[in-house]
Amino acid sequence: MTLSLYHNAISTCSQKVRLVLAQKGIAFESQEVDLIGGGQHHAEYVKLNPNHVVPTIVHEGNVLIESTLINEYLDDAFPNPPMRAADPVVRHAGRMITKLLDQKVHPATGVVTFAIGPRSMLLQQPEEIREANINAIPDPARRATRRSVIENGVKAPEFAGALRAMLGLLDEAEASLASAAWLGGERFGIADAAVLPYVLRLDHLAITPAIEARPKLADWYGRVQALPAYEPAVTQWLAPPIVEMFRNNGQAVWADVEPITNDS
């Protein structure tokens, strides 16, 4: 039966699921969700994912949400090639990475992204559309933060702490890569697929010097991008104008961002 993936091209959580799908050679029926236009809040999609986020997969009639759990499901349902270490200690270490992402890094990434990347586009939307999409976010704290970073950009009070959380991930990865070639064990695995989109997001936002300052991470980043799975999972979905907008907006605020990267 066809596996359907509801996703977005530039969404970090969508990217990590597509990386696992590509690494395993799993075909899927693409259902793209327009996050800027508020597609994640449409009633039909919310029936599938009541959290108003992507990705969602539908496989053999089962609806599965939460990208970390989706990737674990895919590794169980499609075991070859395996993407979690056989050694339980190494597997635990990989799950600690994905736990860090889910609990701390992913929320911070939303703050950093919307303070820089699509902010200029969102400010050009009619106010009633922008407010309707913000007000559709189920969690009131996330609503308030989203409004703050769109209005204030990198000057928002939430920004510096969020960026430091993302930089903390880079430090964790650099330390892990000191003793292993990959974050998930002896080969590219779920933990690597999970971390890649957050490193990529910093790169797209022109915070590339923070990656280059960590040589083991920079080497890992290059090796992931060279994998056969990378092009179909990531590159082919990225619209160059969006990436260019993110990078240009990041370069425009680098003078404010650089000091944070230096004191993290």
HELIX and SHEET records of a PDB file:
HELIX    1   1 THR A   12  LYS A   24  1                                  13    
HELIX    2   2 GLY A   39  HIS A   41  5                                   3    
HELIX    3   3 ALA A   43  LEU A   48  1                                   6    
HELIX    4   4 SER A   67  ALA A   77  1                                  11    
HELIX    5   5 PRO A   88  LEU A  100  1                                  13    
HELIX    6   6 LEU A  101  VAL A  105  3                                   5    
HELIX    7   7 HIS A  106  ILE A  116  1                                  11    
HELIX    8   8 ARG A  119  GLN A  124  1                                   6    
HELIX    9   9 GLU A  127  ASN A  135  1                                   9    
HELIX   10  10 PRO A  140  ASN A  152  1                                  13    
HELIX   11  11 GLY A  153  LYS A  155  5                                   3    
HELIX   12  12 PHE A  159  SER A  176  1                                  18    
HELIX   13  13 ILE A  190  HIS A  204  1                                  15    
HELIX   14  14 THR A  208  GLU A  212  1                                   5    
HELIX   15  15 PRO A  215  GLN A  225  1                                  11    
HELIX   16  16 TYR A  230  ALA A  233  1                                   4    
HELIX   17  17 THR A  235  TRP A  237  5                                   3    
HELIX   18  18 PRO A  240  ALA A  252  1                                  13    
HELIX   19  19 TRP A  254  ASN A  262  1                                   9    
SHEET    1   A 4 GLU A  29  GLU A  32  0                                        
SHEET    2   A 4 LEU A   3  HIS A   7  1                                        
SHEET    3   A 4 THR A  56  HIS A  59 -1                                        
SHEET    4   A 4 ASN A  62  ILE A  65 -1                                        
END                                                                             
